[in-house]
Amino acid sequence: MAIKQGDPGRLTYRYLRVAIVAVVLVLFVSLTMQIVADHGRLDSGEEWWHASISAYFYSPVQSIFVGTLVAIGTCLIAIKGRRGAEEVLLNFAGMFAVVVALVPTPLDAAKCTGEPYCVDVPERVGNNIGALLLVGGLVLVLATWPRRRDLGGYHGWDLWLTWLTWAATGVWLLVWPDSFLMTAHYAAAVLLFGCLVAVAWINGSDVAVTAQALDRLRGLSPRAYRVLYRWIAVVMAVVLVVGLATMVVLDRFLPDLFPQTLFVVETVQMLVFVLFWTLQTIQFWDIGLPARARVETSKVPGDTPGA
């Protein structure tokens, strides 16, 4: 049976996907406005372009930065992917995006003098991540209960991985809070982009996009989409590895040559991700979900009567 034009499930799926693109654009507009304002306000020779997008947490962009990443994280978790690796990667990408939002990049105390953007960061991180872990634990219990039988077999690997990540994050925050403040942001950001690279590659490898006769793809052919997604995954991976390596080398040997290397890496990664997400949104505009996600939605282990 064909999907009705006004199907609320498909419309919700569209809104979630479009929302991700919209909030990323909002972030870049906010960043542009702040960079232009700083360039016009600061004297020649002063730092008017921060070293990274994350550093704009300590600026008037803060609310947009945090809100954008929390919104992206929520949408990524809510969106259904192909059962297995893609679904797990989207969920983890969403969780990492929220951590990137709530744990700011470390900043030299001497540079952090303007309220309200720089006050009480350790207390805020402890409060925000603590609340996230407590509520996240409750959500995990609710998500695990219908699939409790999977915990004893192969099908429960994603549950075990999620629980281990949750526990490791809590232990890290409680036992080594200084280490958490210094490195959690960077670790979550790298893992976030790594998950998105893998998601793009999975989309470029799926030959079952038109598994059903009623599937209607917009834009390009399935093969063209797959080729584009593979190239997007390669570009994101190369930019991530080469960009971070370049940043480390410059920071160590030529710190004054181009301190905004990380800003460029983050910008390219996010723009390429937006390209991928836009293409995928167009591709599945009519059918809502990839074939494998739709076919297997009702076959999740543990969702049987009496479970």
N, C-alpha and C positions, 0 to 999 in steps of 0.2 A: 504494500500500500504506500502510495507516495506521501511525502510529508506535506501537510497542509501549509498554505502560505502564512497563516497567522499562528503557527505552532509556537506556544509560549516557551517550550524548552529550547527550540532552535533560536528564538529571538533573544533569550537570556544568554545563550552561548555567544551570539553575535555581540551583544552589549559588553560582555566580559572581554572579548578579544579587542574590540574597538577601544574600550576603556584603557587598556594597556598602552596602545599607541598614543592615545590622547594625553595621558598623564606624563609620558616621556616627553612629548612635545611641550607640555606646560613647564616641565623642568628646564628644558633647553631655552625656552623663552625667558624664564626667570633668571637663568644663568647669564644670558646675553644682556639682559637689562642691568644686572649687577656689575658685569664686567665693563659695560659702557659707562655706568655711573662712577665706578672706581677710577677708570681711566681719566675721566674729566675732573674728578675731585682731587686725586692725589698728585703730588708734585713729581716732576721728572726724576726718574731713578727709583721711585718707590715701587713696591710690589703691587701692581694693579691686576694681575692675572695669577690666581692661586695655582699651586703646584698640582692640584688634583680637583676633580669634581667634588670628592668627598670632603675636601677642606672647606667647601662652602657651607658646611654644617655650622661653621663659626662665622656666619654672615646673615644678612637679612633673608637669604635664600633658605634658611634652615627649615622653616615650616613646609615649604614646597618640597625640599629634598627628602625630608622624613616622610611626608604624606605620600609622595610619589612612590617611594620604595615599599612602603607598607601596602599601598594599593596594588602595586605590581605583584608583591608577594601573595596577597590574598587572592588575586585573580588567577595566578599560576597554580595555586593549590586547588582552587575551585574548578578549574578547567579540566575536563576529562581527556586523557591521552590514551594511546594504545596500551592495552593491558600489559603489564610487565615493566620493562626498563623505562619507556617513555613516561608512563604514569608516575613512577617513582622519581624520575629525574625532575619532572615538573613540580612535584610536591617538595622535593629537597631544594630546588631553585627558589621556590616561594619562601621557604623557611630561611634560607641564606639571605634573601633580599631583605627580609625583616630585620635580621641581625645587622646587616650592613647599615640599615637605617637607624637602629637604636644604639649601636656602638660606634661612636664617631672615630675618625682617624686620629691618632695621637697628635697632639700639638704642643710645641714648646710653651711652657707656662709664661715665658717672657713675651710671647706673641699673642697671648690670650688675655687681653685687657678690657675688652668691650662687653659690657652686659647688654642684654641677657643671654648672649649666645655662648658664653664660655664659663658660666658659673656651675659649680657643683657637678661636673661631669661624672666622677666616680659614683656619687650618690644616685644620679639619674640612671646610669647604666645598671647599677645594682637593682634599683626599683623596677625599671622597665623590663630588663631581661628576667628578673625574678618573677614578675607577674606573667611574662610570656611563658616561662617554664611551668609555672603552676597551672595555668589554664591549658597550656599545651599538653601537660600530663593528663588532665581530665579528658581532653579531646582524644588523646591516644587510647585511653581506656575505652571510650565509647566506640572508637574505630576498631579496636582489637576484639571487643566482645563478640560481634557477629562472626568473626573469623578465628575464634579462639582455637578451633580444631587445627587450623593451619600451622600453629606454632610448633607442632611436633613434626612437621614435614617440610618439604622443599618449598611449597607454596607460601610459607610464612616468612621467607627471607626478607621481604620488604618490611614486615612488622618488626622483626628482630633488628634490622639495620636502623629503623627509625627510633626504636627504643634505646638502642646503644648510643645514637647521636644525641638524643635528649639527655640521657644520663651523663654522657661525657661532657656536654656543655655545662650542665649543672655542677659537676665536680670541678671543672676548670674554673668556673666563676667563684665557687666557694673556697676552694683550696689555694688557687693561685690567682687572686683577683688582679694583681698588678700585671701579670702576664696576659690575662684576658683583655685588660684595657689596652695593652700595647699591640696585640697581634690578632685579636678576634675579628676586627674589621677587615684586615687584609686577607685573613684566611677565608672568611665568609665570601668576600668579593671574588677571590680566585675560584673558589668552589662554585659560586653562582655562575660565572662565565663558563666554567668547565661543563656544568650541567646543560647550559644553553647550547654549547657547541655539540654536545652529544645528542640533544634533542633535534637539532638541525640535521645532523648526520642520519639519525633514525628516519626522519622524514624523507631524506634523500635516498633511502634504501628500501622504502616500502613500495613494493610492486602490486599491492592489493588495494590501491586507492579506488579503483573502479571495479571492485569485486561484484557489485550488484548492478543490475541493468538500470535501476532507477537513479543511480548516482549521476549527478550532473555537476561537472566541474566548470567553474568560471575561469576566464582568462586564458591560461596556457594549457598545453597538453600535459597528461601525467608525467611523461618522460621529461618534458622541459622543466616542470616543477622539481623533479628529482635531481636533475643536473644542477639547477640553481641552488637547491638546498645543500648539495654536497660542496659546491664552491663557497657558499656562505659559511659552512662549518669549517672548511679549510682556512678561509680568510680569518675567521674569528680565532682559530687555534694559533695560526701564525702570528697574528697581531698580539695575542696574549703572551706567547712565549718570547717572541723577539722584542716586543715592547718592554716587558718586565726585565729581560736580560739587559737591554739598553739602559733602562732606568737605573739598574743596580750598578752598571759599569760607570755611567756618567756621575752618579751620586758619589761613587768611591774615588774616581780619578779626576773628573771635571765637573764639580758640583755647580759651578756658575755658568756652564755652557748653555744648558737648556733645562731649567728646573721644572718645566711644565710637561715633561715627557709623559708622566702618568695621566695628566689631564687629557692629552691626545689619545693615549691608549684607551682610556675609559670612554671618551667621546666616540671614537671609531667603533668600539665594541657595541655601544648602545645604539648607534645609528645602523650598524649592520644587523643587529638584533631586530630593530624596528622594521627594517626591510624584510627580514625573514618573516616576522610576525604579520606584516601587511600582506605578503604573498600568500601565506597560509590562510589568513582570514578570507582573502578573495577566493582561494582554491575551494574552501569548504563552506562558502557563503550559503549555498543552497542545501547541502547535505548535512551541515551541522558538525558532524564528527567524522574522523577517518573511519573507513570501513571496519577495521579491526577493533576500534573502540566501540562502535555501535553493535557489532555482532556479538562481542564478548561481554557487554555490559551486564547482561542478565546471567552470566555464567561465572560470577565471582565465587571462588570456593567459600563455603560456609553459609552462603545465602540460600539455604535449602529449608523447606518447612520443618519447623521444630528445632532449628539450629540455635 
